[in-house]
Amino acid sequence: MNKNKELREINAFLSGPILPPLIRFALPLMLALFLQALYGGVDLAVVGHYSPTASVSAVATGSQAMHVITTLITGLTMGVTVLLGKAMGAGDNDKAGEVVVGQIKLFTLMAVLLTAVMIIFAPQAARLLNVPKEAVDETVRYIRICSAGIVFITAYNGISGIFRGLGNSRSPFIFVLIACLVNVVLDIVFVGGFDMAASGAALATIIAQASSVLFSLNYMRRHPLPFSLTGHFSGGDRAVGRILKVGAPIALQDFLTSMSFLIITSIVNTLGLIASAGVGIAEKLFAFLSIVPMAFMSALSTFVAHNMGAGNRQRADRSLALAMGISLCFGVGMFLLTFFGGRQLSSIFDNDPDVLTATADYLRGSAVEYIMCSINFCFLGYFNGRERTTFVMAQGLFSAFLVRIPLSYYLSRLPETGMFIISLAVPASALVSLTLCILYIILLRRRDIREKQGARL
């Protein structure tokens, strides 16, 4: 990593036009998110075309269970990104070094604990998720094999969070590109060639993750960080507390939101194998179709953190408005695509007519969510950058556990219910989240005005 280049990128965040550096930062994030979605989507697509529906259900449900673990890690990583971005914006290299050391200590402990828990309790997880009996054994094997790679998931996200905190989103894109290429090749070999079904997809996943981590560690060795980690090991203990303070609410919100989707999957699984495969495919498609707002959420977290660290709140506010305008345009496009083209989209992952119909019904009912989440995600990125992560957690939990889950359960118990009716809980939850974000931004702006007036006095 070229130190002067990193400093130029940080300066572009803090002065001059807003949109060019924001888009330059967001574009590699979009590509990385696409590759991450492709990474998981290829597993499902290859299994869907080479293996029976039971294997599709196993990968769909098992990958959602693993996604819950990943969200815990990525949530805490956001705490690292925000704190590191704020330290770099303030020019405090010592604090930046402490944050990275604290991350290493925290993430090492997390990797060990999560691996043990997931391997031991995989059968219980399958039962809680109401996995159709035809897919139970494969689901347990998939979860256990993937769980053996949690150490690589943790390392990848930790390293990527550091680079994003420095304003560098290109390197994480390269890391996930390596993983994606390896995963695609191994999926075809293990699933298509050796007929290993869900187990082959899981094995391809952990080998790909390990390859990415090895590449990223070698990259960091050849491109050192623009600050030293030496002498910060005692400060790293203090930084663990700061990372948890900022990142834990995000991690908890992401974790419980993912849990809520697992609960919904469990509810839908009671309708049978076709419905189980259909909702799994719909969730995989969401990972592709929400890439733009998700990228701006991450980009705003870093951009806003840098500018708040430099004391430039007006620039942070302006970046929210610009990102939201671009994201909303894409949200409208994704709404039209899912409402009218759900069957064509789902055919990427499966060729069973009944599964395609179930997925298309679910996508049509939830399509308007893409418009609302294009705004919501930008709000959440802005709030993260301002360290308002407690609100981010609260609104996520409220919309998931007081709206999405109860409504999904109620709709699933209606006479002659179906995928379309159950999916209506998704936009209802998104609407609640959007309302809460709008109310909070109004409250935050009023606080900002009062603080500004108080400073003048």
C-alpha positions in Angstrom: 0.0 0.0 0.0 1.4 3.4 -1.0 1.3 5.7 2.0 1.0 8.9 -0.2 -1.8 7.4 -2.2 -3.7 6.5 0.9 -3.3 10.1 2.2 -4.5 11.5 -1.1 -7.6 9.3 -0.9 -8.3 10.4 2.7 -7.9 14.1 1.6 -10.4 13.6 -1.2 -12.9 12.4 1.4 -12.4 15.6 3.4 -12.4 18.3 0.7 -13.4 19.1 -2.9 -16.3 17.6 -4.8 -18.2 14.9 -2.8 -19.7 12.6 -5.5 -16.4 11.5 -7.3 -14.6 10.2 -4.3 -17.8 8.7 -2.9 -18.5 6.8 -6.2 -14.9 5.8 -6.5 -15.1 4.2 -3.1 -18.6 2.7 -3.6 -17.9 1.1 -7.0 -15.3 -1.5 -5.7 -17.8 -2.2 -2.9 -20.5 -2.9 -5.4 -18.2 -5.2 -7.3 -17.2 -7.0 -4.1 -20.8 -7.4 -3.0 -21.7 -8.8 -6.4 -18.8 -11.3 -6.1 -19.9 -12.2 -2.6 -23.5 -12.7 -3.8 -22.1 -14.7 -6.8 -20.0 -16.7 -4.3 -23.1 -17.9 -2.5 -25.3 -17.9 -5.6 -23.0 -20.2 -7.5 -23.3 -22.8 -4.8 -27.1 -22.8 -5.1 -27.1 -22.6 -8.9 -24.7 -25.5 -9.4 -26.4 -27.7 -6.8 -29.8 -26.7 -8.4 -28.7 -27.9 -11.8 -26.8 -31.1 -10.8 -28.6 -32.3 -7.6 -32.1 -33.0 -6.4 -34.4 -30.4 -4.7 -33.5 -31.8 -1.3 -29.9 -30.6 -1.9 -31.2 -27.2 -3.0 -33.1 -26.9 0.3 -30.0 -28.0 2.3 -27.8 -25.3 0.7 -30.5 -22.6 0.9 -31.2 -23.2 4.6 -27.6 -24.0 5.6 -26.2 -21.0 3.9 -28.7 -18.8 5.7 -27.6 -20.3 9.0 -24.0 -19.5 8.1 -25.0 -16.0 7.0 -26.2 -15.4 10.6 -22.6 -16.0 11.8 -21.1 -13.8 9.0 -23.4 -10.9 10.0 -22.0 -11.0 13.6 -18.5 -10.7 12.2 -19.3 -8.0 9.6 -21.2 -6.0 12.2 -18.2 -5.8 14.5 -16.0 -5.1 11.4 -18.1 -2.0 10.8 -17.1 -0.8 14.3 -13.5 -1.2 13.2 -14.1 0.6 9.9 -15.8 3.6 11.6 -13.3 4.0 14.4 -10.3 3.6 12.0 -11.9 6.1 9.5 -12.5 8.6 12.3 -8.9 8.2 13.5 -7.5 8.7 10.0 -9.7 11.7 9.5 -8.3 13.2 12.7 -4.7 12.3 11.7 -4.3 10.1 14.8 -2.0 7.2 13.8 -1.6 5.9 17.4 -5.4 5.5 17.8 -5.5 3.8 14.4 -2.9 1.3 15.5 -4.7 0.6 18.7 -8.0 -0.2 16.8 -6.3 -2.7 14.5 -4.6 -4.5 17.4 -7.9 -4.6 19.3 -9.5 -6.1 16.3 -7.0 -8.9 16.1 -7.5 -9.8 19.7 -11.3 -9.7 19.5 -11.7 -11.5 16.2 -9.3 -14.4 17.2 -11.4 -15.2 20.2 -14.6 -14.9 18.2 -13.4 -17.3 15.5 -12.6 -20.0 18.1 -15.9 -19.7 19.9 -18.1 -19.6 16.8 -16.4 -22.5 15.2 -17.0 -24.7 18.2 -20.6 -23.7 18.7 -21.6 -24.2 15.1 -20.0 -27.6 14.7 -21.4 -28.9 17.9 -25.0 -27.6 17.5 -25.5 -28.1 13.7 -28.2 -30.8 14.2 -30.1 -28.7 16.7 -30.0 -25.8 14.2 -31.5 -28.0 11.5 -34.3 -29.0 13.8 -35.1 -25.4 14.9 -35.2 -24.4 11.2 -37.8 -27.1 10.4 -35.7 -28.4 7.6 -37.7 -30.8 5.5 -36.8 -34.4 6.6 -35.5 -35.2 3.1 -32.8 -32.5 3.5 -31.9 -32.7 7.2 -28.7 -34.8 6.9 -27.3 -32.7 4.0 -28.1 -29.5 5.9 -26.2 -30.7 9.0 -23.2 -31.7 6.9 -23.2 -28.4 5.0 -23.3 -26.3 8.2 -20.5 -28.3 9.8 -18.2 -28.2 6.8 -18.7 -24.4 6.4 -18.2 -23.9 10.1 -14.7 -25.3 9.8 -14.0 -22.2 7.7 -15.2 -19.6 10.2 -11.6 -18.6 11.0 -11.2 -17.7 7.3 -14.5 -15.7 7.3 -13.3 -13.8 10.3 -9.9 -13.1 8.9 -11.2 -11.9 5.5 -13.7 -9.5 7.0 -11.2 -8.2 9.5 -8.6 -7.4 6.9 -11.2 -5.9 4.5 -12.6 -3.7 7.3 -9.1 -2.3 7.9 -8.7 -1.3 4.2 -12.2 0.2 4.0 -11.4 2.2 7.1 -8.4 3.7 5.3 -10.6 4.7 2.4 -9.4 1.8 0.2 -12.3 -0.3 -1.2 -10.3 -1.8 -4.1 -8.2 -4.2 -2.1 -11.2 -6.0 -0.5 -12.6 -6.4 -4.0 -9.5 -8.2 -5.1 -9.6 -10.5 -2.1 -13.2 -11.5 -2.7 -12.5 -11.9 -6.5 -9.9 -14.5 -5.6 -12.4 -16.4 -3.4 -15.1 -16.2 -6.0 -13.0 -17.6 -8.8 -11.7 -20.5 -6.7 -15.3 -21.2 -5.5 -16.8 -21.3 -9.0 -14.2 -23.8 -10.2 -14.4 -26.0 -7.2 -18.2 -26.0 -7.2 -18.2 -27.4 -10.7 -15.6 -30.0 -9.8 -17.0 -31.1 -6.5 -20.8 -30.9 -7.3 -20.9 -31.3 -11.1 -17.9 -33.7 -11.4 -17.8 -35.7 -8.2 -21.6 -35.5 -7.4 -20.9 -34.4 -3.8 -24.1 -32.2 -3.8 -24.4 -29.9 -0.7 -21.2 -31.2 0.9 -19.2 -30.4 -2.3 -20.6 -26.8 -2.3 -19.6 -26.4 1.4 -16.1 -27.8 0.8 -15.6 -25.5 -2.2 -16.6 -22.5 0.0 -14.1 -23.1 2.8 -11.2 -23.8 0.4 -12.0 -20.6 -1.5 -12.1 -18.6 1.7 -8.8 -19.9 2.8 -7.2 -19.0 -0.6 -8.5 -15.4 -0.3 -7.1 -15.0 3.2 -3.7 -16.3 2.2 -3.6 -13.9 -0.7 -4.7 -10.9 1.5 -2.1 -11.6 4.2 0.6 -11.8 1.5 -0.7 -8.5 0.0 -0.5 -6.8 3.4 3.0 -8.0 3.9 4.1 -6.4 0.6 1.9 -3.2 1.2 2.3 -2.3 4.9 -0.3 -0.2 6.7 0.4 3.6 6.9 0.8 3.3 10.6 2.6 1.0 13.0 1.1 -1.7 15.2 4.2 -1.9 17.4 3.7 -0.7 20.9 -0.1 -0.7 20.8 -0.8 -4.1 22.4 -1.8 -2.6 25.7 -3.9 0.1 23.9 -5.4 -2.7 21.9 -7.2 -3.9 25.0 -8.8 -0.5 25.4 -9.7 -0.5 21.7 -11.6 -3.7 22.1 -14.1 -1.8 24.3 -14.4 0.9 21.7 -14.9 -1.6 18.9 -17.7 -3.3 20.9 -19.3 0.0 21.8 -19.6 1.0 18.1 -19.8 -2.4 16.4 -21.8 -4.5 18.9 -25.1 -2.7 18.2 -24.6 -3.2 14.5 -23.5 -6.8 15.0 -26.5 -7.5 17.2 -28.9 -5.8 14.9 -27.5 -7.7 11.8 -27.4 -10.9 13.8 -30.9 -10.7 15.0 -32.2 -9.5 11.6 -30.6 -12.5 10.0 -32.1 -14.7 12.8 -35.5 -13.2 11.9 -35.0 -14.3 8.3 -34.1 -17.7 9.6 -37.3 -17.8 11.6 -39.2 -16.8 8.5 -37.4 -19.6 6.6 -38.4 -22.0 9.4 -42.1 -20.8 9.0 -42.0 -21.3 5.2 -40.2 -24.6 5.6 -43.4 -26.0 7.3 -45.1 -25.6 3.9 -42.8 -28.2 2.3 -39.7 -28.7 0.2 -40.9 -26.5 -2.8 -41.6 -23.5 -0.5 -38.3 -24.1 1.3 -36.3 -24.0 -1.9 -38.3 -21.0 -3.2 -37.7 -18.7 -0.2 -34.0 -19.7 -0.3 -33.7 -18.7 -3.9 -35.5 -15.4 -3.2 -33.0 -14.6 -0.5 -30.1 -15.3 -2.8 -31.5 -13.0 -5.4 -31.9 -10.2 -2.8 -28.1 -10.4 -2.2 -27.7 -9.5 -5.9 -30.5 -7.0 -6.4 -29.7 -4.9 -3.3 -26.0 -4.4 -4.1 -26.2 -0.7 -4.9 -27.9 0.5 -1.6 -25.7 -2.0 0.4 -22.6 -0.5 -1.2 -23.7 3.0 -0.4 -24.5 2.0 3.2 -20.9 0.8 3.6 -19.4 3.8 1.7 -21.4 6.3 3.7 -20.3 4.7 7.0 -16.6 5.4 6.0 -17.1 8.7 4.3 -19.2 10.2 7.1 -16.8 8.8 9.8 -13.9 10.6 8.1 -15.7 13.9 7.9 -17.1 13.7 11.4 -13.5 13.0 12.6 -12.4 16.1 10.7 -15.3 18.2 12.2 -17.1 18.6 8.8 -20.7 17.7 9.5 -22.2 19.6 6.6 -20.1 17.6 4.1 -21.3 14.4 5.8 -24.9 15.5 5.4 -24.5 16.3 1.8 -23.0 12.9 1.0 -26.2 11.3 2.4 -28.5 13.2 0.0 -26.3 12.4 -3.0 -26.0 8.7 -2.2 -29.7 8.4 -1.6 -30.6 9.9 -5.0 -28.5 7.4 -6.9 -29.6 4.5 -4.7 -33.3 5.3 -5.2 -33.0 5.2 -9.0 -31.6 1.6 -8.8 -34.2 0.7 -6.2 -37.0 1.5 -8.7 -35.3 -0.6 -11.3 -35.0 -3.6 -9.0 -38.7 -3.2 -8.0 -39.8 -3.5 -11.7 -37.4 -6.4 -12.3 -38.6 -8.5 -9.4 -42.3 -7.7 -9.8 -42.5 -8.5 -13.5 -39.5 -10.9 -14.0 -39.4 -13.1 -10.9 -39.7 -16.4 -12.8 -36.9 -15.5 -15.2 -34.7 -14.5 -12.3 -35.3 -17.6 -10.3 -34.5 -19.9 -13.3 -30.9 -19.0 -12.8 -30.9 -21.2 -9.7 -33.3 -24.0 -10.5 -35.3 -25.6 -13.3 -38.1 -27.2 -11.3 -41.4 -25.4 -12.5 -43.0 -25.6 -9.1 -39.9 -24.0 -7.4 -39.9 -21.3 -10.1 -43.5 -20.5 -9.5 -43.1 -20.4 -5.7 -40.1 -18.1 -6.0 -41.8 -15.7 -8.5 -44.8 -15.4 -6.2 -42.6 -14.5 -3.2 -40.6 -12.0 -5.3 -43.7 -10.3 -6.6 -45.1 -9.8 -3.1 -41.9 -8.4 -1.7 -40.9 -6.3 -4.7 -41.7 -2.9 -3.3 -39.1 -3.5 -0.5 -36.4 -2.7 -3.0 -37.6 0.9 -3.3 -37.7 1.4 0.5 -34.4 -0.3 1.3 -32.6 1.9 -1.3 -33.4 4.8 1.1 -33.2 2.9 4.4 -29.7 1.5 3.7 -28.3 5.0 3.0 -29.8 6.3 6.3 -28.2 3.4 8.2 -24.8 4.0 6.6 -25.0 7.7 7.6 -26.1 6.8 11.2 -23.2 4.3 11.4 -20.7 6.9 10.3 -22.0 9.2 13.1 -21.7 6.4 15.6 -25.5 6.3 16.2 -25.3 2.5 16.0 -27.7 2.0 19.0 -30.5 3.5 16.9 -29.5 1.3 13.9 -29.8 -1.7 16.2 -33.1 -0.6 17.7 -34.9 0.1 14.5 -33.7 -3.2 13.0 -34.9 -5.2 15.9 -38.2 -3.4 16.1 -39.0 -3.9 12.4 -37.9 -7.6 12.4 -39.2 -8.9 15.6 -42.3 -6.8 16.1 -43.4 -6.6 12.4 -41.7 -9.1 10.0 -41.8 -12.3 12.1 -45.3 -12.0 13.7 -46.8 -10.9 10.4 -45.1 -13.7 8.5 -46.4 -16.3 11.0 -49.9 -14.8 10.9 -50.0 -14.8 7.1 -48.6 -18.3 6.9 -51.6 -19.5 9.0 -54.3 -18.0 6.9 -56.6 -20.3 4.9 -55.2 -21.1 1.5 -52.1 -19.0 2.1 -49.2 -19.0 -0.3 -45.8 -17.5 -1.0 -47.2 -14.2 -2.3 -49.3 -13.6 0.9 -46.4 -14.6 3.2 -44.0 -12.3 1.4 -46.1 -9.2 2.1 -44.6 -9.2 5.6 -41.3 -8.1 4.0 -42.3 -4.7 2.6 -44.4 -4.1 5.7 -41.3 -4.4 7.8 -39.3 -2.2 5.4 -42.0 0.5 5.7 -41.7 0.5 9.5 -37.9 0.8 9.2 -38.1 3.7 6.8 -40.6 5.6 9.0 -38.3 5.2 12.0 -35.3 6.4 10.0 -37.1 9.5 8.8 -38.2 10.4 12.3 -34.7 9.9 13.7 -33.0 12.0 11.0 -35.5 14.8 11.8 -34.6 14.5 15.5 -30.9 14.4 14.8 -31.0 17.5 12.6 -32.8 19.4 15.4 -30.1 18.3 17.9 -27.4 19.5 15.4 -29.1 22.9 15.1 -29.3 23.3 18.9 -25.7 22.3 19.3 -24.6 24.8 16.7 -26.7 27.5 18.3 -25.2 26.6 21.7 -21.7 26.8 20.3 -22.3 30.3 19.0 -23.5 31.4 22.5 
